[in-house]
């Protein structure tokens, strides 16, 4: 990331923070809950996508055996429409 891109990212983040402060009824001490929730969801989505092929392979390998498990027991996954969009 070059200096101009970093500056643009910083400006975008400050703009988003200003928008959050102006358009919500949250007190300053309450901003962490929605922001940290979004950060966690992004983290979970990145990790699921990184391991999705392995998860699908394990699910396929167990299918039809006595150890067969539903996909949601192998990994917590959201449906494609609910995933973080790139």
C-alpha positions, 0 to 999 in steps of 0.5 A: 500500500503506497502513501496515497492509498494509506491516506485515502484509507485513513480518510475513508475510515474517519469519514465512516466514523463521523457518519456513525457518530452523526447517524446513530443514537450510540454514546461514544462508549457504545461504538465498540459493539457494532464495530467489533461485531463487523470486524469479527464477521469479516475475520470469520468470512476470510477464514471460512473462504480460506478453508472452504475447499478443505471443508467441502472435501471433508464433507464429501469424504464423510458422505455416505459413511457412518461418520457423515455429518451435516456441513454446519457441524464441520464448520460454521458457515453462512449462506452465500447471500449472507457472506461479506461481499468483497 
